Amino acid sequence: DGWLKSEEGHRLSPLGQAVSSLFARSALRIPLAMQLSLAILVGCASARSVDRRNPVSKVVDLLREMQAKVEADGKAETKVYDKYACWCATTTQRKKDEIEASKNEIASLSNEILELKASIATKENDIAKLAADIAENEESMKQATTLRENENKAFQGETSEMQSAIGSLEKAIKVLSGAGTGGASLMEVADVVERAARLTNKPGSFIAQVAKIRYAPQSATVQGILKDMYDTFVVNLETMNAEEASSQHLYETLMNTKTEQNAAYSKTKAKTEEEKASDEEHLGMATENREAELESLSAAQTFFADTADACKNKADEWQERSRNRDEELTGIQEAIDILDSPEARKLFTSATATFAQVQQLSQSTTMNVYSELKKAASVSHNVQLAALAVKVRAGGHFDGVIAEIDKLMQTLKDEEQQDIEDRDMCIEEENANHNKHQDLLYAIEKLANHISKLNGIKDKLSDEIVETQDAITDQENTMADALAARNSDHDDFLQAKSDDEAAIDLIKQATEKLTRFYKNNKIAELQLEAPEFKVDKDQAPEAKFSGAGSRNQEKRGIVAILTQIRENMEADVREGEATEAAEMAAYEKQRADDRATMEALKNRLADLQAEKSETEAKISAAETKKTNTEGERDATADTLKALKPGCDWIRASFNKRREDRKTEMEGLFNAKSMLAGASFLQKRQ
């Protein structure tokens, strides 16, 4: 009669065979859960049913319901993925900004490091030059000391001989003044004169007089010559002493100048070394900050790369899931098209028999549904499920129960979706606020370290400013003392020059007075050399009386002495003028060096004060930023604290609630599957 048997042994009508054939053709595209549901409906159908209402329409309704659920799941998952994609975009952009900021900071620190290295190299060259200048001055001082010692040694020897000669001449004059006739004493005088003559510029002239002394001891010329020699030696000794004093003064001036220069060089060198040490300290801090920024950059780049990979993988996963869902929906739609096509509806309508009906289906279905609902209600403690189970047991039309089940299943799905959204919201909010809190803590720590370093720089700058101000005060005092000393020395020079010029004028007047008589009387002045006498033992002694020019020889000696004194004074004036000019030149040079040093100190002070002001501004900005960041940190911590109770409850109960809902959904699904197949038979009976 065209009937077949199912795997359970029940006979299938031609309509059941057609449905089985349709499922076989669509099995590759219809999900397994849907196939099982349809199999239950077919398996539970009674072969004895004579209801002419088409049951396949119910299957089509179930397929459409499942299609709607799959689409709803797709929308929910799309919302979840959109949140994840938004997080990816926000996080990657934030990390990009952090990476760009780190790169800019690293570039800034690198430039600062290069500038500090250049500054250090420049200061090293300056220090080396100052050290070379100090060494050069020390070598010059050493050479000057050696030369001065040699000159002083020669001076001591010459003055010793000169003093010895002066003493001998003085003794010889005394001998001649009381000698009477010649004798042994006169011979000694001749020896003294001969030794003294060798110290003069014209020893031959004096030696020629020695013979005269030996043979003409009573000549007044001898005493004049000795007196002239004595005076000349005394003047020469005084000149040598003056020259030695002048040389010693010039030496001391040179040594003082070089010593002051070395002191200034040493002070500048010490200051440059301090600045170099400060630059090296700044270089160390800049290098340390750059290393920290490089580590932060590396961590940010690693995080960015990992996040980008994770986001790409999630995008690929989402694309694959979307493709699978589209295929699933396509399979469902094709099954609906097959079952609900005009040809299929005509086939199902013209069938003369219904699906196989099992005896006593209504009663057994009711108990089975009741058992499923009761089991699910006992596991989840759901009052609605328990009430629905009681309603099923009491009997009634299955369509109403199915409607209640659908309503309850939708409620559970809504709860599931709400729990997922709450959980995702908690995870997203807590992660975002936690990451923000950690970033703020790190930023606060960096700001605190930065402020500490800036305060250290500020304190060091304050110390350097005080030292520079003290150096400026010392330099001003040094320049004032040098100016006062120079003015005092110049006044002394002018006074000494005035005194010397006045003395020279007096000597000239005295000399003119002494020589006027001889010029007016046309008396020849005596030559520097005494006349020669013929000595004979038979010749009578001289017995002439002095005339108008009898004292000419003595006058000549006095004039010569005055002339020598005047010339020495004139030489002193010239030497004083030269010394004053040299000292003035040395002072002007030192003054220029002092002014340059003062200018450098003032520039240094201005730079330090500007740098300190800039550092204070940076400290103020950093402290303001730190205060704002701390406020933001506290607000983030409050947000985390407010989120914690609700999110802790969601995390603790989420899995259990999901398992309970799963149990409820399974029970409802099983009950609905049973009722969906039995509903037709209930109506038929």
C-alpha positions in Angstrom: 0.0 0.0 0.0 3.0 2.4 -0.4 3.8 2.6 3.4 7.4 2.4 4.7 8.7 1.8 8.2 10.9 4.1 10.1 14.1 3.0 12.0 12.0 2.6 15.1 9.7 0.2 13.3 6.8 2.6 12.8 5.2 2.7 9.4 5.5 6.0 7.5 2.9 7.3 5.2 3.8 8.6 1.8 3.8 12.1 3.3 6.4 11.0 5.9 8.4 9.5 3.1 8.3 12.8 1.2 9.4 14.7 4.3 12.3 12.3 4.9 13.4 12.7 1.3 13.3 16.5 1.7 15.5 16.3 4.8 17.9 14.0 3.1 18.4 16.4 0.2 18.9 19.4 2.6 20.9 17.6 5.3 24.2 19.2 4.2 22.8 22.7 4.8 20.4 22.2 7.8 22.0 22.4 11.3 22.1 19.3 13.4 19.8 20.7 16.1 17.2 21.5 13.6 17.4 18.1 12.0 17.0 16.4 15.4 13.9 18.6 16.2 12.3 17.7 12.9 13.2 14.0 13.4 11.5 14.1 16.8 8.4 15.6 15.2 8.3 12.9 12.5 9.1 10.1 14.9 6.4 11.1 17.3 3.8 11.4 14.6 1.1 8.6 14.6 0.7 6.6 11.5 -3.0 6.3 12.4 -3.7 10.0 12.3 -6.4 11.0 9.9 -6.2 14.7 10.5 -6.1 16.3 7.1 -4.4 19.5 8.4 -0.9 19.8 6.9 1.7 19.3 9.8 4.6 20.4 7.7 3.5 24.0 8.1 4.4 23.6 11.7 7.9 22.5 10.7 8.2 25.5 8.4 7.2 27.7 11.4 9.9 26.1 13.5 12.4 26.7 10.7 11.4 30.3 10.5 11.6 30.7 14.2 15.1 29.2 14.2 16.1 31.5 11.3 14.9 34.4 13.4 17.0 33.2 16.4 20.1 32.8 14.3 19.7 36.3 12.9 19.1 37.6 16.5 22.3 35.8 17.6 24.1 37.4 14.7 22.9 40.8 15.7 24.0 40.2 19.3 27.4 38.9 18.3 27.8 41.9 15.9 27.2 44.2 18.8 29.9 42.4 20.8 32.3 42.5 17.9 31.6 46.2 17.3 32.6 46.8 20.9 35.7 44.9 20.5 36.6 46.6 17.2 35.9 50.0 18.9 38.3 49.0 21.7 40.9 48.0 19.1 40.6 51.3 17.3 40.7 53.3 20.5 43.6 51.4 22.1 45.8 51.2 18.9 45.3 55.0 18.4 46.2 55.7 22.0 49.3 53.6 21.7 50.2 55.3 18.5 50.0 58.6 20.3 52.1 57.3 23.1 54.7 55.9 20.7 54.8 59.2 18.8 55.2 61.2 22.1 58.0 58.8 23.2 59.7 59.3 19.8 59.5 63.1 20.1 60.8 62.9 23.7 63.6 60.6 22.6 64.5 63.0 19.8 64.5 65.9 22.2 66.6 64.1 24.7 69.0 63.0 21.9 69.4 66.6 20.8 70.0 67.6 24.5 72.6 64.9 24.8 74.4 66.1 21.7 74.4 69.7 22.9 75.7 68.6 26.3 78.5 66.6 24.7 79.5 69.5 22.6 79.4 71.8 25.6 81.6 69.3 27.6 84.0 69.1 24.7 84.3 72.9 24.5 84.8 73.2 28.2 87.5 70.5 28.1 89.3 72.5 25.5 88.9 75.7 27.6 90.2 73.8 30.7 93.2 72.5 28.7 94.0 76.0 27.3 93.8 77.5 30.8 96.0 74.8 32.2 98.5 75.5 29.4 98.4 79.3 30.1 99.0 78.5 33.8 101.9 76.3 32.9 103.3 78.9 30.6 103.1 81.6 33.3 104.8 79.3 35.8 107.6 78.6 33.3 108.0 82.3 32.6 108.1 83.0 36.4 110.7 80.2 36.8 112.9 81.7 34.1 112.5 85.2 35.5 113.4 84.0 38.9 116.5 82.3 37.6 117.5 85.4 35.7 116.9 87.6 38.7 119.0 85.3 40.9 121.8 85.5 38.4 121.6 89.2 38.2 121.5 89.5 42.0 124.4 87.2 42.3 126.4 89.3 39.9 125.3 92.5 41.7 126.4 91.1 45.0 129.9 90.4 43.6 130.2 93.7 41.9 129.0 95.7 45.0 131.3 93.7 47.2 134.3 94.7 45.1 133.1 98.2 44.8 132.6 98.6 48.5 136.1 97.1 49.1 137.6 99.6 46.6 135.7 102.5 48.2 137.1 101.5 51.6 140.6 101.2 50.2 140.3 104.6 48.5 139.0 106.2 51.7 141.9 104.7 53.6 144.4 105.9 50.9 143.0 109.4 51.1 143.5 109.4 54.8 147.1 108.1 54.4 147.9 110.9 51.9 146.4 113.6 54.0 148.8 112.7 56.8 151.7 111.1 54.9 154.2 114.1 54.7 156.9 112.5 52.7 156.6 109.3 50.7 157.4 106.0 52.3 155.9 102.6 52.7 152.4 104.1 53.2 152.6 105.8 49.9 153.5 102.6 48.2 150.5 101.0 49.7 148.4 103.9 48.4 149.7 103.3 44.9 148.8 99.6 45.1 145.3 100.5 46.2 144.9 103.0 43.4 146.2 100.5 40.9 143.6 97.9 42.1 140.8 100.5 42.1 141.7 101.8 38.7 141.1 98.4 37.2 137.4 98.8 38.3 137.0 102.0 36.1 136.1 102.3 32.5 139.6 103.9 31.8 142.1 101.9 33.8 145.1 103.0 31.7 144.7 106.7 32.6 144.6 105.9 36.3 147.5 103.4 36.1 149.5 106.1 34.5 149.0 108.2 37.6 150.2 105.5 39.8 153.8 106.3 38.8 153.2 109.9 39.6 152.1 108.9 43.1 155.2 106.8 43.7 157.4 109.7 42.8 155.3 112.8 43.7 153.5 112.0 46.9 153.0 115.7 47.9 151.2 116.6 44.7 147.7 118.0 45.3 146.7 116.3 42.1 147.0 112.9 43.7 144.5 113.7 46.4 142.2 115.1 43.9 142.4 112.0 41.7 141.8 109.8 44.7 138.9 111.9 45.9 137.5 111.9 42.3 137.8 108.1 42.2 136.2 107.8 45.6 133.3 110.0 44.6 132.9 108.2 41.2 132.9 104.8 43.0 130.3 106.0 45.5 128.1 107.3 42.7 128.5 104.1 40.7 127.6 102.1 43.8 124.5 104.1 44.4 123.6 103.7 40.7 124.2 99.9 40.9 122.0 99.9 44.0 119.3 101.9 42.2 119.5 99.6 39.2 119.3 96.5 41.4 116.3 98.0 43.2 114.6 98.8 39.9 115.3 95.3 38.6 114.0 93.8 41.8 110.9 96.0 41.6 110.3 95.0 37.9 110.8 91.4 38.9 108.3 91.6 41.8 105.8 93.4 39.5 106.2 90.7 36.9 105.8 88.0 39.5 102.7 89.7 41.0 101.2 90.1 37.6 101.8 86.5 36.6 100.6 85.3 40.0 97.4 87.3 39.6 96.9 86.0 36.1 97.4 82.4 37.4 94.9 83.1 40.2 92.4 84.4 37.6 93.1 81.5 35.3 92.8 79.0 38.2 89.5 80.5 39.3 88.2 80.4 35.7 89.5 76.9 35.3 87.8 75.8 38.5 84.5 77.4 37.4 84.7 75.8 34.0 85.4 72.5 35.6 82.3 72.9 37.8 80.2 73.8 34.7 81.6 70.8 33.0 80.7 68.6 36.0 77.2 70.1 35.9 76.9 69.4 32.2 78.1 65.8 32.8 75.5 65.4 35.5 72.8 66.7 33.1 74.1 64.4 30.5 73.8 61.5 32.8 70.2 62.4 33.7 69.3 63.0 30.0 70.9 59.6 29.1 69.0 57.9 31.9 65.7 59.5 30.8 66.4 58.5 27.2 67.0 54.9 28.2 63.7 54.9 30.2 61.9 56.4 27.2 63.4 53.8 24.9 62.2 51.1 27.2 58.7 52.7 27.3 58.8 53.0 23.6 59.7 49.3 23.2 57.0 48.2 25.6 54.4 50.4 23.8 55.5 49.1 20.4 55.3 45.5 21.6 51.9 46.1 23.1 50.8 47.8 19.9 52.0 44.9 17.7 50.4 42.3 20.0 47.1 44.2 20.1 47.2 44.7 16.3 47.7 40.9 15.8 45.0 40.1 18.3 42.6 42.5 16.6 43.4 41.1 13.2 42.9 37.5 14.4 39.6 38.5 16.0 38.6 40.2 12.7 39.4 37.0 10.8 37.5 34.9 13.4 34.5 37.3 13.1 34.7 37.1 9.3 34.7 33.3 9.5 31.8 33.2 12.0 29.8 35.6 9.8 30.4 33.4 6.8 29.3 30.3 8.7 26.2 32.1 9.9 25.4 33.2 6.4 25.7 29.6 5.2 23.5 28.4 8.1 20.9 30.9 7.2 21.1 30.0 3.6 20.6 26.3 4.5 17.6 27.2 6.6 16.1 29.3 3.9 16.6 26.6 1.3 14.8 24.1 3.6 12.0 26.5 4.0 11.8 27.0 0.3 11.7 23.3 -0.2 9.0 22.6 2.4 6.9 25.7 1.7 7.0 25.7 -2.1 3.7 25.6 -3.9 4.5 22.0 -5.2 5.3 20.8 -1.6 2.2 22.4 -0.1 0.1 20.7 -2.9 1.8 17.4 -2.2 1.2 17.6 1.5 -2.4 18.7 1.0 -3.3 15.9 -1.4 -1.9 13.2 0.9 -4.6 10.7 2.1 -2.8 9.9 5.3 -1.0 11.8 8.1 2.2 11.0 9.9 2.2 7.8 12.0 0.6 8.3 15.3 1.7 6.5 18.4 -1.1 5.1 20.6 -1.8 7.1 23.8 0.5 9.9 22.5 -1.4 12.7 24.3 -1.1 11.1 27.7 2.6 10.0 27.4 3.5 13.4 25.8 2.0 15.2 28.7 3.9 13.2 31.3 7.1 13.5 29.3 6.8 17.2 29.0 5.8 17.5 32.7 8.9 15.5 33.6 11.2 17.7 31.5 9.8 20.9 32.9 9.8 19.6 36.5 13.4 18.5 36.1 14.5 21.9 34.7 12.5 23.7 37.5 14.1 21.6 40.2 17.6 22.4 38.9 17.2 26.1 38.4 14.5 26.7 41.0 12.5 28.7 38.4 9.0 29.4 39.7 7.7 30.0 36.2 8.9 26.6 35.0 7.3 24.9 38.0 4.0 26.7 37.3 4.2 25.7 33.6 4.8 22.1 34.6 1.7 22.1 36.7 -0.3 23.6 33.9 0.9 20.9 31.5 0.0 18.1 34.0 -3.4 19.6 34.4 -4.0 19.0 30.7 -5.3 21.3 28.0 -4.5 22.3 24.5 -0.7 22.0 23.7 -0.6 25.2 21.6 -1.2 27.3 24.7 1.6 25.5 26.6 3.9 25.9 23.6 3.2 29.6 23.6 4.1 29.8 27.3 7.3 27.9 26.6 8.2 30.2 23.7 7.6 33.2 26.0 9.7 31.7 28.8 12.5 30.8 26.4 12.6 34.3 25.0 12.8 35.6 28.6 15.7 33.4 29.3 17.4 34.5 26.1 16.9 38.1 27.0 18.4 37.4 30.5 21.3 35.6 28.8 21.9 38.6 26.5 21.6 41.0 29.4 24.1 39.1 31.5 26.5 39.0 28.6 26.2 42.7 28.1 26.6 43.4 31.8 29.6 41.1 31.9 31.2 42.7 28.8 30.4 46.1 30.2 32.1 45.3 33.5 35.1 43.8 31.8 35.4 46.7 29.4 34.9 49.4 32.0 37.2 47.7 34.6 39.9 47.0 32.0 39.7 50.6 30.7 39.7 52.1 34.1 42.4 49.8 35.4 44.6 50.5 32.4 44.0 54.2 32.9 44.7 53.9 36.6 48.0 52.1 35.9 49.0 54.7 33.2 48.2 57.5 35.7 50.3 55.9 38.4 53.2 55.6 36.0 52.7 59.1 34.9 52.6 60.4 38.5 55.8 58.5 39.3 57.5 59.9 36.3 56.4 63.4 37.2 57.6 63.0 40.8 61.0 61.8 39.5 61.1 64.7 37.0 60.2 67.2 39.7 62.8 65.8 42.1 65.5 66.1 39.4 64.4 69.6 38.5 64.6 70.6 42.2 68.1 69.2 42.3 69.0 71.2 39.3 67.4 74.3 40.8 69.4 73.9 44.1 72.6 73.4 42.2 71.8 76.5 40.1 71.1 78.5 43.3 74.5 77.5 44.7 76.2 78.4 41.4 74.4 81.8 41.4 75.6 82.5 44.9 79.2 81.5 44.0 79.1 83.6 40.8 77.8 86.6 42.7 80.6 86.1 45.3 83.1 85.8 42.4 81.7 89.1 40.9 82.1 90.8 44.3 85.7 89.5 44.6 86.5 90.6 41.1 85.1 94.1 41.7 87.2 94.3 44.9 90.3 93.1 43.1 89.8 95.6 40.3 89.2 98.4 42.8 92.3 97.5 44.8 94.4 97.3 41.6 93.1 100.7 40.5 93.9 102.2 43.9 97.4 100.7 43.9 98.0 102.0 40.4 96.8 105.5 41.3 99.0 105.4 44.3 102.0 104.2 42.3 101.4 106.9 39.7 101.1 109.6 42.3 104.4 108.4 43.8 106.0 108.4 40.4 104.8 111.9 39.6 106.1 113.1 43.0 109.5 111.4 42.5 109.8 112.8 39.0 108.9 116.3 40.2 111.5 116.0 43.0 114.2 114.7 40.7 113.5 117.4 38.1 113.6 120.1 40.8 116.9 118.6 42.1 118.3 118.5 38.5 117.3 122.1 38.1 119.1 123.1 41.3 122.2 121.2 40.3 122.2 122.9 36.9 122.0 126.3 38.7 124.8 125.4 41.1 127.0 124.1 38.2 126.3 127.3 36.3 127.2 129.4 39.3 130.5 127.5 39.8 131.6 127.7 36.2 130.5 131.4 35.6 133.6 132.8 37.4 136.0 130.9 35.2 134.2 131.8 32.1 134.0 135.5 33.0 137.7 135.5 33.8 138.7 133.4 30.8 140.5 130.9 33.0 141.0 127.6 31.2 139.3 124.7 32.9 141.6 121.9 33.9 141.6 118.8 31.9 140.5 115.6 33.3 144.1 114.3 33.4 146.5 116.0 35.8 149.7 117.7 34.3 153.0 115.8 34.4 155.8 116.9 36.7 159.4 116.4 36.3 160.8 115.1 39.6 164.5 115.7 40.4 166.2 115.5 43.7 168.1 118.7 43.1 165.0 120.7 42.2 163.6 122.9 44.8 160.1 122.4 46.1 157.3 124.5 44.6 156.7 127.7 46.5 154.2 129.6 44.4 151.2 131.3 46.0 147.7 130.6 44.8 146.3 132.9 42.2 142.8 133.6 40.9 142.5 130.1 39.4 144.4 128.3 42.1 141.2 126.3 43.2 140.2 125.4 39.7 141.1 121.8 40.2 138.9 121.4 43.2 136.1 123.2 41.4 136.5 120.9 38.5 136.0 117.9 40.8 132.9 119.4 42.4 131.4 120.2 39.0 132.2 116.7 37.8 130.4 115.3 40.9 127.4 117.6 40.3 127.4 116.6 36.7 127.5 113.0 37.6 124.7 113.4 40.1 122.6 115.3 37.6 123.2 112.7 34.9 122.3 110.0 37.4 119.1 111.8 38.3 118.2 112.3 34.7 118.8 108.6 34.2 116.6 107.9 37.1 113.9 110.1 35.6 114.1 108.3 32.3 114.2 104.9 34.0 111.2 105.9 36.2 109.3 107.0 33.1 110.1 103.7 31.4 109.1 101.8 34.5 105.9 103.8 34.8 105.1 103.2 31.2 105.7 99.5 31.6 103.7 99.3 34.8 100.9 101.3 33.2 100.9 98.9 30.2 100.8 95.9 32.5 98.0 97.5 34.5 96.0 98.2 31.3 96.4 94.6 30.1 95.4 93.3 33.5 92.5 95.7 33.6 91.3 94.4 30.2 91.7 90.8 31.4 89.7 91.7 34.6 87.0 93.4 32.6 86.7 90.3 30.4 86.5 88.1 33.4 83.9 90.4 34.9 81.9 90.3 31.7 82.1 86.5 31.6 81.0 86.3 35.2 78.0 88.6 34.6 77.0 86.7 31.5 77.4 83.5 33.5 75.2 84.9 36.3 72.5 86.0 33.7 72.6 82.6 32.1 72.3 80.9 35.5 69.4 83.1 36.6 67.6 82.5 33.3 68.1 78.8 33.6 66.9 78.9 37.2 63.7 80.8 36.1 63.1 78.3 33.3 63.7 75.4 35.8 61.2 76.9 38.3 58.6 77.3 35.5 59.1 73.7 34.5 58.8 72.6 38.2 55.5 74.7 38.5 54.1 73.1 35.3 55.1 69.6 36.4 53.6 70.1 39.8 50.4 71.4 38.3 50.3 68.4 35.9 51.0 66.0 38.8 48.2 67.5 40.9 45.8 67.2 37.9 47.0 63.6 37.2 46.5 62.7 40.9 43.0 64.0 40.8 42.3 62.0 37.7 43.9 59.0 39.4 41.6 59.4 42.4 38.5 59.7 40.2 39.5 56.6 38.3 40.0 54.7 41.6 36.6 55.9 42.7 35.1 54.6 39.5 36.8 51.2 40.0 35.5 51.1 43.6 32.0 51.9 42.4 32.2 49.2 39.7 33.6 46.5 42.0 30.5 45.3 43.9 28.3 44.8 40.9 31.0 43.4 38.7 32.2 41.0 41.4 28.6 39.7 41.7 28.4 39.3 37.9 31.7 37.4 37.7 30.7 35.2 40.6 27.2 34.3 39.3 27.6 34.5 35.6 28.6 30.9 34.9 26.1 29.5 37.3 23.3 31.6 35.9 24.4 30.5 32.4 24.4 26.8 33.4 20.9 27.2 35.0 19.6 28.9 31.9 21.1 26.2 29.7 19.3 23.5 31.8 16.1 25.5 31.6 16.5 26.0 27.8 17.2 22.3 27.3 14.1 21.3 29.2 12.0 23.9 27.5 13.3 22.9 24.1 12.7 19.2 24.8 9.2 19.9 26.1 8.4 22.1 23.1 9.7 19.5 20.7 7.4 16.9 22.3 4.5 19.2 22.3 5.0 20.4 18.8 4.6 16.9 17.4 1.8 15.9 19.7 -0.3 19.1 19.2 -1.7 17.9 15.9 -2.8 14.6 17.3 -4.4 16.3 20.3 -6.4 18.4 17.9 -7.3 15.4 15.8 -8.5 13.3 18.7 
